[in-house]
Amino acid sequence: MTLKSVLDTTLRDGEQAPGNEMAVEDKARLFGLIDAAGADYIEVGFPASSPATFEFVREASRRTRKAAVTVFARATPRDIDIALDAVRDTDRFQLQLLITGSEIHAEHKRGQTWDQARAELVEACGYSLKAGVRDLSIGLEDSLRASPEYLRPMMQTGLDSGAELFVLADTVGACVPHEVEAKVRAALHWVGGAADVTLHCHNDLGLRACLMSGAGVSSSR
């Protein structure tokens, strides 16, 4: 596997722990530092989550920068509309849709069947592409705990629906390194070069599930 590009999620995921909320000026400073460090994509936030986040995403997307911005949305028309409104002043953006990535989350968090999870993915991708999105990413929540029987057809559905990137997320920090490597290798095999695969690690349980030194999130084709 080779490192193709880096997607930095500090400005969104870095705020999710209690007490870690950043002031707008701190986010702006970090945005500049991350861009200067050479990240290819900077995930600037989840605009539907709050007016303050919306305004920061809008301002960040207007800035002169080397990186493209990634904007985050749940798989609903409302979230997608708000996200696209926040980046309307730039054409250098990627939309990342949050999709149920494991049967554990489908059943116990979302109350979804496989067919419902698949339909949500298809509808959200179609809505996004019709709205003019040209760089579409699928964030597969909890996908490193998914079975191949769930994850592989979900990724194939994403490919068929126009996705160019899949984010494999260790949402609860439960995977150890050899499990992460096996999952990523399997996902790369499934997409067969038709899309990129990105790894999004967590360390909630202290397992330090990081596949590549210096690349907590990395794209490989």
PASEBA-1860 file (N, C-alpha, C; in nm, 3 decimals):
! residues 221
1> MTLKSVLD> 0.083/-0.119/0.000/0.000/0.000/0.000/0.087/0.124/0.000 ~ 0.048/0.224/-0.076/0.123/0.349/-0.083/0.035/0.465/-0.039 ~ 0.098/0.563/0.023/0.026/0.682/0.067/0.001/0.772/-0.052 ~ -0.125/0.797/-0.081/-0.159/0.884/-0.193/-0.183/1.027/-0.147 ~ -0.261/1.046/-0.042/-0.292/1.180/0.006/-0.332/1.173/0.152 ~ -0.335/1.288/0.216/-0.369/1.296/0.359/-0.493/1.382/0.377 ~ -0.589/1.327/0.449/-0.711/1.398/0.487/-0.705/1.424/0.637 ~ -0.695/1.550/0.676/-0.683/1.585/0.817/-0.820/1.618/0.874
9> TTLRDGEQ> -0.856/1.555/0.986/-0.989/1.572/1.046/-0.986/1.647/1.180 ~ -0.874/1.712/1.210/-0.860/1.778/1.340/-0.972/1.876/1.370 ~ -1.012/1.955/1.271/-1.106/2.064/1.295/-1.248/2.015/1.321 ~ -1.279/1.891/1.284/-1.411/1.835/1.316/-1.399/1.730/1.425 ~ -1.329/1.622/1.395/-1.323/1.510/1.489/-1.246/1.547/1.614 ~ -1.154/1.642/1.602/-1.076/1.684/1.718/-1.157/1.752/1.825 ~ -1.280/1.792/1.792/-1.367/1.859/1.890/-1.461/1.764/1.962 ~ -1.459/1.637/1.930/-1.567/1.550/1.976/-1.554/1.503/2.121
17> APGNEMAV> -1.436/1.513/2.178/-1.421/1.477/2.319/-1.473/1.591/2.407 ~ -1.532/1.561/2.522/-1.583/1.665/2.611/-1.474/1.766/2.648 ~ -1.506/1.893/2.638/-1.412/1.998/2.675/-1.316/2.037/2.565 ~ -1.328/1.976/2.447/-1.233/2.002/2.339/-1.285/2.102/2.236 ~ -1.395/2.168/2.262/-1.448/2.264/2.165/-1.350/2.379/2.146 ~ -1.326/2.412/2.020/-1.230/2.516/1.988/-1.299/2.647/1.953 ~ -1.237/2.757/1.990/-1.286/2.888/1.949/-1.259/2.906/1.800 ~ -1.337/2.994/1.738/-1.323/3.015/1.594/-1.182/3.060/1.558
25> EDKARLFG> -1.124/3.148/1.640/-0.989/3.196/1.609/-0.885/3.084/1.619 ~ -0.908/2.989/1.713/-0.818/2.875/1.723/-0.830/2.785/1.600 ~ -0.954/2.765/1.555/-0.974/2.684/1.434/-0.907/2.749/1.313 ~ -0.921/2.879/1.302/-0.860/2.950/1.189/-0.708/2.935/1.190 ~ -0.650/2.945/1.309/-0.504/2.930/1.320/-0.463/2.788/1.284 ~ -0.535/2.689/1.335/-0.504/2.550/1.304/-0.522/2.520/1.156 ~ -0.626/2.578/1.096/-0.648/2.559/0.953/-0.523/2.600/0.874 ~ -0.468/2.716/0.908/-0.348/2.762/0.839/-0.229/2.672/0.861
33> LIDAAGAD> -0.214/2.621/0.983/-0.101/2.532/1.014/-0.114/2.398/0.941 ~ -0.236/2.345/0.938/-0.259/2.217/0.870/-0.234/2.231/0.720 ~ -0.279/2.342/0.664/-0.257/2.365/0.522/-0.108/2.378/0.493 ~ -0.037/2.452/0.578/0.107/2.470/0.559/0.183/2.339/0.575 ~ 0.130/2.248/0.656/0.196/2.118/0.677/0.182/2.026/0.557 ~ 0.091/2.059/0.465/0.083/1.984/0.341/-0.033/1.887/0.329 ~ -0.134/1.898/0.415/-0.252/1.812/0.401/-0.317/1.837/0.264 ~ -0.365/1.731/0.203/-0.431/1.744/0.073/-0.577/1.785/0.087
41> YIEVGFPA> -0.641/1.734/0.193/-0.780/1.767/0.226/-0.786/1.806/0.373 ~ -0.860/1.912/0.403/-0.883/1.952/0.542/-1.032/1.945/0.568 ~ -1.069/1.857/0.659/-1.211/1.845/0.695/-1.247/1.959/0.790 ~ -1.321/2.055/0.738/-1.341/2.181/0.811/-1.461/2.180/0.905 ~ -1.549/2.080/0.894/-1.657/2.075/0.990/-1.787/2.019/0.936 ~ -1.884/2.018/1.024/-2.017/1.963/1.003/-2.115/2.081/1.011 ~ -2.141/2.150/0.901/-2.215/2.277/0.906/-2.354/2.267/0.967 ~ -2.421/2.154/0.954/-2.556/2.142/1.009/-2.557/2.132/1.162
49> SSPATFEF> -2.440/2.116/1.222/-2.436/2.095/1.368/-2.457/2.223/1.447 ~ -2.418/2.339/1.391/-2.437/2.465/1.464/-2.413/2.583/1.370 ~ -2.475/2.698/1.399/-2.449/2.818/1.318/-2.302/2.858/1.321 ~ -2.235/2.841/1.434/-2.094/2.879/1.444/-2.009/2.793/1.351 ~ -2.038/2.663/1.346/-1.963/2.574/1.257/-1.991/2.610/1.112 ~ -2.115/2.639/1.081/-2.149/2.680/0.944/-2.066/2.801/0.903 ~ -2.059/2.901/0.988/-1.986/3.023/0.953/-1.837/2.996/0.940 ~ -1.783/2.909/1.026/-1.641/2.878/1.012/-1.613/2.806/0.881
57> VREASRRT> -1.697/2.709/0.845/-1.678/2.637/0.720/-1.685/2.733/0.602 ~ -1.780/2.823/0.606/-1.791/2.921/0.497/-1.666/3.006/0.487 ~ -1.617/3.054/0.600/-1.498/3.139/0.599/-1.375/3.060/0.554 ~ -1.359/2.938/0.604/-1.243/2.856/0.567/-1.242/2.826/0.419 ~ -1.360/2.799/0.362/-1.368/2.765/0.221/-1.331/2.882/0.130 ~ -1.341/3.004/0.184/-1.308/3.124/0.106/-1.159/3.157/0.110 ~ -1.086/3.098/0.203/-0.947/3.135/0.223/-0.857/3.085/0.111 ~ -0.749/3.156/0.087/-0.646/3.109/-0.004/-0.574/2.992/0.062
65> RKAAVTVF> -0.560/2.883/-0.008/-0.506/2.761/0.052/-0.457/2.667/-0.056 ~ -0.371/2.573/-0.014/-0.326/2.469/-0.105/-0.421/2.349/-0.101 ~ -0.477/2.321/0.014/-0.562/2.203/0.033/-0.704/2.228/-0.017 ~ -0.770/2.120/-0.054/-0.914/2.125/-0.075/-0.982/2.109/0.061 ~ -1.103/2.161/0.075/-1.176/2.143/0.201/-1.274/2.026/0.187 ~ -1.288/1.954/0.297/-1.388/1.848/0.305/-1.496/1.893/0.401 ~ -1.621/1.883/0.357/-1.734/1.925/0.439/-1.819/1.803/0.469 ~ -1.866/1.793/0.592/-1.927/1.671/0.647/-2.079/1.686/0.655
73> ARATPRDI> -2.151/1.578/0.622/-2.297/1.581/0.630/-2.351/1.442/0.656 ~ -2.458/1.436/0.733/-2.532/1.310/0.740/-2.607/1.290/0.609 ~ -2.656/1.170/0.589/-2.715/1.134/0.459/-2.861/1.178/0.451 ~ -2.884/1.309/0.469/-3.018/1.364/0.459/-3.015/1.487/0.369 ~ -3.121/1.515/0.296/-3.123/1.636/0.212/-3.094/1.763/0.289 ~ -3.148/1.776/0.410/-3.124/1.897/0.490/-2.976/1.916/0.517 ~ -2.907/1.813/0.567/-2.765/1.824/0.597/-2.684/1.855/0.472 ~ -2.718/1.787/0.363/-2.644/1.807/0.239/-2.662/1.950/0.189
81> DIALDAVR> -2.784/2.000/0.193/-2.810/2.138/0.150/-2.731/2.239/0.232 ~ -2.730/2.220/0.364/-2.657/2.313/0.452/-2.508/2.305/0.424 ~ -2.456/2.184/0.407/-2.313/2.168/0.378/-2.275/2.237/0.248 ~ -2.355/2.219/0.146/-2.323/2.279/0.016/-2.339/2.431/0.019 ~ -2.432/2.479/0.099/-2.445/2.624/0.115/-2.320/2.682/0.180 ~ -2.263/2.608/0.276/-2.145/2.658/0.347/-2.022/2.667/0.257 ~ -2.015/2.585/0.152/-1.898/2.587/0.063/-1.931/2.644/-0.074 ~ -2.037/2.721/-0.082/-2.082/2.769/-0.213/-1.984/2.866/-0.279
89> DTDRFQLQ> -1.889/2.921/-0.201/-1.794/3.017/-0.259/-1.666/2.953/-0.311 ~ -1.660/2.819/-0.313/-1.542/2.751/-0.366/-1.585/2.631/-0.450 ~ -1.504/2.598/-0.549/-1.529/2.475/-0.624/-1.429/2.366/-0.586 ~ -1.342/2.397/-0.488/-1.242/2.299/-0.442/-1.287/2.242/-0.308 ~ -1.388/2.156/-0.316/-1.436/2.093/-0.193/-1.476/1.948/-0.221 ~ -1.474/1.873/-0.115/-1.521/1.735/-0.116/-1.636/1.724/-0.016 ~ -1.741/1.654/-0.053/-1.851/1.627/0.039/-1.836/1.487/0.094 ~ -1.833/1.475/0.227/-1.827/1.344/0.291/-1.962/1.314/0.357
97> LLITGSEI> -2.025/1.206/0.313/-2.154/1.163/0.368/-2.133/1.057/0.475 ~ -2.195/1.076/0.589/-2.187/0.977/0.697/-2.288/0.866/0.671 ~ -2.238/0.743/0.657/-2.321/0.627/0.626/-2.299/0.519/0.731 ~ -2.402/0.445/0.763/-2.393/0.336/0.860/-2.301/0.228/0.804 ~ -2.185/0.208/0.869/-2.083/0.121/0.813/-2.073/-0.017/0.872 ~ -2.158/-0.052/0.968/-2.153/-0.187/1.025/-2.294/-0.230/1.064 ~ -2.315/-0.360/1.069/-2.444/-0.410/1.113/-2.470/-0.380/1.260 ~ -2.363/-0.361/1.338/-2.378/-0.326/1.480/-2.442/-0.189/1.492
105> HAEHKRGQ> -2.390/-0.093/1.419/-2.448/0.042/1.422/-2.585/0.045/1.355 ~ -2.600/-0.032/1.248/-2.730/-0.034/1.180/-2.840/-0.078/1.276 ~ -2.815/-0.186/1.348/-2.918/-0.240/1.437/-2.934/-0.160/1.565 ~ -2.822/-0.130/1.631/-2.831/-0.078/1.768/-2.825/0.074/1.777 ~ -2.769/0.142/1.677/-2.766/0.288/1.681/-2.874/0.349/1.593 ~ -2.889/0.297/1.470/-2.979/0.357/1.374/-3.114/0.286/1.364 ~ -3.123/0.164/1.410/-3.247/0.089/1.394/-3.279/0.061/1.249 ~ -3.175/0.033/1.169/-3.191/0.012/1.026/-3.173/-0.136/0.989
113> TWDQARAE> -3.242/-0.176/0.886/-3.212/-0.302/0.820/-3.105/-0.276/0.715 ~ -3.052/-0.385/0.658/-2.954/-0.370/0.550/-3.015/-0.294/0.433 ~ -3.137/-0.329/0.396/-3.201/-0.263/0.283/-3.220/-0.114/0.309 ~ -3.254/-0.077/0.432/-3.272/0.065/0.465/-3.140/0.141/0.461 ~ -3.033/0.079/0.513/-2.901/0.142/0.510/-2.855/0.161/0.366 ~ -2.877/0.061/0.282/-2.837/0.070/0.142/-2.918/0.179/0.070 ~ -3.049/0.182/0.095/-3.134/0.281/0.030/-3.093/0.423/0.071 ~ -3.057/0.442/0.196/-3.012/0.573/0.244/-2.887/0.617/0.168
121> LVEACGYS> -2.794/0.524/0.148/-2.671/0.554/0.075/-2.702/0.593/-0.070 ~ -2.783/0.515/-0.137/-2.816/0.542/-0.277/-2.884/0.678/-0.292 ~ -2.981/0.704/-0.205/-3.056/0.830/-0.216/-2.967/0.950/-0.186 ~ -2.881/0.939/-0.085/-2.795/1.053/-0.049/-2.693/1.081/-0.159 ~ -2.637/0.976/-0.217/-2.541/0.996/-0.326/-2.610/1.061/-0.446 ~ -2.725/1.009/-0.482/-2.798/1.066/-0.595/-2.834/1.211/-0.573 ~ -2.879/1.244/-0.453/-2.915/1.382/-0.420/-2.793/1.473/-0.430 ~ -2.678/1.426/-0.380/-2.556/1.507/-0.381/-2.508/1.533/-0.522
129> LKAGVRDL> -2.506/1.430/-0.604/-2.458/1.446/-0.742/-2.550/1.537/-0.821 ~ -2.680/1.526/-0.800/-2.773/1.615/-0.869/-2.755/1.760/-0.826 ~ -2.706/1.779/-0.703/-2.682/1.914/-0.652/-2.549/1.972/-0.702 ~ -2.474/1.893/-0.779/-2.352/1.944/-0.839/-2.223/1.900/-0.773 ~ -2.228/1.808/-0.678/-2.106/1.760/-0.613/-2.022/1.681/-0.713 ~ -1.892/1.714/-0.720/-1.803/1.644/-0.813/-1.701/1.556/-0.742 ~ -1.689/1.570/-0.611/-1.593/1.491/-0.533/-1.669/1.437/-0.412 ~ -1.710/1.311/-0.421/-1.802/1.253/-0.322/-1.731/1.145/-0.241
137> SIGLEDSL> -1.736/1.160/-0.111/-1.672/1.068/-0.017/-1.778/1.004/0.071 ~ -1.756/0.876/0.104/-1.848/0.804/0.192/-1.777/0.771/0.322 ~ -1.823/0.829/0.433/-1.770/0.797/0.565/-1.846/0.679/0.623 ~ -1.781/0.563/0.629/-1.846/0.440/0.674/-1.825/0.424/0.825 ~ -1.921/0.475/0.900/-1.910/0.476/1.046/-1.904/0.335/1.103 ~ -1.806/0.311/1.190/-1.788/0.183/1.258/-1.755/0.069/1.162 ~ -1.704/0.101/1.044/-1.685/-0.004/0.942/-1.576/-0.103/0.977 ~ -1.483/-0.068/1.066/-1.380/-0.164/1.101/-1.431/-0.274/1.194
145> RASPEYLR> -1.556/-0.264/1.238/-1.619/-0.376/1.310/-1.720/-0.451/1.224 ~ -1.735/-0.409/1.098/-1.835/-0.471/1.012/-1.787/-0.607/0.961 ~ -1.881/-0.693/0.932/-1.848/-0.819/0.865/-1.829/-0.791/0.716 ~ -1.752/-0.876/0.647/-1.739/-0.860/0.502/-1.874/-0.868/0.431 ~ -1.965/-0.948/0.486/-2.096/-0.966/0.423/-2.179/-0.839/0.427 ~ -2.151/-0.752/0.523/-2.219/-0.622/0.530/-2.140/-0.517/0.452 ~ -2.010/-0.509/0.477/-1.932/-0.397/0.426/-1.907/-0.403/0.275 ~ -1.877/-0.521/0.225/-1.843/-0.529/0.082/-1.959/-0.483/-0.008
153> PMMQTGLD> -2.081/-0.535/0.012/-2.190/-0.485/-0.074/-2.224/-0.338/-0.049 ~ -2.200/-0.288/0.073/-2.223/-0.147/0.098/-2.124/-0.062/0.017 ~ -1.998/-0.104/0.012/-1.900/-0.031/-0.066/-1.929/-0.042/-0.215 ~ -1.975/-0.157/-0.260/-2.009/-0.172/-0.402/-2.126/-0.081/-0.438 ~ -2.223/-0.070/-0.346/-2.335/0.022/-0.369/-2.285/0.166/-0.379 ~ -2.189/0.201/-0.293/-2.131/0.334/-0.300/-2.060/0.359/-0.432 ~ -1.985/0.261/-0.479/-1.918/0.273/-0.609/-2.021/0.294/-0.720 ~ -2.124/0.212/-0.718/-2.228/0.221/-0.821/-2.302/0.355/-0.816
161> SGAELFVL> -2.297/0.420/-0.698/-2.370/0.545/-0.679/-2.284/0.669/-0.698 ~ -2.157/0.650/-0.737/-2.073/0.764/-0.771/-1.969/0.805/-0.669 ~ -1.950/0.727/-0.563/-1.849/0.762/-0.463/-1.708/0.742/-0.518 ~ -1.617/0.833/-0.481/-1.478/0.825/-0.525/-1.382/0.793/-0.411 ~ -1.433/0.797/-0.288/-1.349/0.773/-0.171/-1.433/0.708/-0.061 ~ -1.376/0.608/0.007/-1.440/0.545/0.122/-1.353/0.566/0.245 ~ -1.414/0.614/0.351/-1.345/0.635/0.478/-1.380/0.520/0.570 ~ -1.283/0.434/0.598/-1.303/0.324/0.692/-1.275/0.377/0.832
169> ADTVGACV> -1.376/0.378/0.916/-1.364/0.441/1.048/-1.364/0.338/1.160 ~ -1.265/0.350/1.249/-1.261/0.271/1.372/-1.330/0.353/1.481 ~ -1.460/0.371/1.466/-1.535/0.470/1.541/-1.525/0.453/1.693 ~ -1.520/0.330/1.741/-1.512/0.309/1.886/-1.372/0.269/1.931 ~ -1.273/0.275/1.842/-1.135/0.246/1.880/-1.113/0.104/1.925 ~ -1.182/0.009/1.864/-1.180/-0.129/1.912/-1.085/-0.221/1.836 ~ -1.024/-0.173/1.727/-0.940/-0.260/1.644/-0.793/-0.250/1.683 ~ -0.724/-0.363/1.677/-0.579/-0.367/1.696/-0.514/-0.366/1.558
177> PHEVEAKV> -0.383/-0.335/1.550/-0.321/-0.310/1.419/-0.339/-0.419/1.315 ~ -0.326/-0.545/1.350/-0.337/-0.648/1.246/-0.479/-0.656/1.191 ~ -0.578/-0.626/1.274/-0.716/-0.623/1.225/-0.738/-0.506/1.129 ~ -0.680/-0.391/1.163/-0.692/-0.274/1.076/-0.630/-0.304/0.940 ~ -0.511/-0.360/0.941/-0.443/-0.390/0.815/-0.526/-0.485/0.729 ~ -0.581/-0.589/0.791/-0.661/-0.686/0.715/-0.784/-0.620/0.653 ~ -0.850/-0.534/0.729/-0.971/-0.467/0.679/-0.937/-0.374/0.562 ~ -0.829/-0.299/0.575/-0.791/-0.205/0.470/-0.752/-0.281/0.343
185> RAALHWVG> -0.674/-0.387/0.359/-0.635/-0.466/0.241/-0.758/-0.525/0.171 ~ -0.853/-0.572/0.250/-0.975/-0.627/0.191/-1.052/-0.520/0.116 ~ -1.065/-0.401/0.176/-1.139/-0.293/0.111/-1.073/-0.250/-0.019 ~ -0.940/-0.242/-0.019/-0.868/-0.206/-0.141/-0.892/-0.310/-0.250 ~ -0.894/-0.435/-0.211/-0.922/-0.542/-0.308/-1.063/-0.529/-0.364 ~ -1.159/-0.497/-0.278/-1.299/-0.488/-0.322/-1.318/-0.374/-0.422 ~ -1.257/-0.259/-0.398/-1.279/-0.146/-0.489/-1.194/-0.159/-0.615 ~ -1.086/-0.235/-0.608/-1.008/-0.267/-0.726/-0.956/-0.149/-0.804
193> GAADVTLH> -0.922/-0.040/-0.736/-0.869/0.077/-0.805/-0.975/0.172/-0.857 ~ -1.103/0.137/-0.839/-1.211/0.223/-0.888/-1.238/0.341/-0.794 ~ -1.183/0.337/-0.673/-1.200/0.445/-0.576/-1.082/0.441/-0.480 ~ -1.070/0.545/-0.399/-0.967/0.549/-0.295/-1.025/0.498/-0.164 ~ -0.935/0.454/-0.076/-0.973/0.407/0.057/-0.892/0.485/0.160 ~ -0.961/0.542/0.256/-0.897/0.621/0.361/-0.923/0.558/0.497 ~ -0.824/0.566/0.583/-0.833/0.507/0.717/-0.848/0.617/0.821 ~ -0.951/0.605/0.904/-0.979/0.702/1.011/-0.973/0.628/1.143
201> CHNDLGLR> -0.862/0.645/1.215/-0.840/0.569/1.339/-0.884/0.647/1.463 ~ -0.926/0.573/1.564/-0.950/0.627/1.697/-0.863/0.550/1.795 ~ -0.841/0.608/1.912/-0.761/0.542/2.014/-0.835/0.545/2.147 ~ -0.967/0.537/2.141/-1.051/0.552/2.260/-1.017/0.449/2.369 ~ -0.982/0.328/2.329/-0.954/0.221/2.425/-0.804/0.200/2.446 ~ -0.721/0.289/2.393/-0.577/0.277/2.413/-0.511/0.170/2.330 ~ -0.575/0.127/2.222/-0.519/0.018/2.142/-0.425/0.067/2.034 ~ -0.422/0.199/2.009/-0.330/0.260/1.914/-0.337/0.192/1.778
209> ACLMSGAG> -0.459/0.182/1.726/-0.481/0.112/1.599/-0.445/0.202/1.482 ~ -0.316/0.219/1.457/-0.271/0.302/1.346/-0.190/0.217/1.250 ~ -0.229/0.216/1.125/-0.170/0.126/1.027/-0.033/0.172/0.980 ~ -0.018/0.304/0.955/0.106/0.355/0.897/0.165/0.462/0.987 ~ 0.291/0.458/1.008/0.357/0.560/1.088/0.338/0.696/1.025 ~ 0.286/0.791/1.105/0.268/0.927/1.057/0.147/0.945/0.969 ~ 0.058/0.844/0.959/-0.057/0.857/0.870/-0.180/0.800/0.938 ~ -0.232/0.872/1.037/-0.354/0.828/1.103/-0.469/0.821/1.007
217> VSSSR> -0.472/0.911/0.910/-0.568/0.902/0.802/-0.492/0.911/0.671 ~ -0.512/0.815/0.586/-0.434/0.813/0.463/-0.514/0.751/0.351 ~ -0.492/0.798/0.231/-0.560/0.746/0.114/-0.466/0.656/0.036 ~ -0.515/0.540/0.000/-0.436/0.448/-0.081/-0.520/0.399/-0.196 ~ -0.457/0.380/-0.310/-0.526/0.319/-0.423/-0.447/0.198/-0.467
END
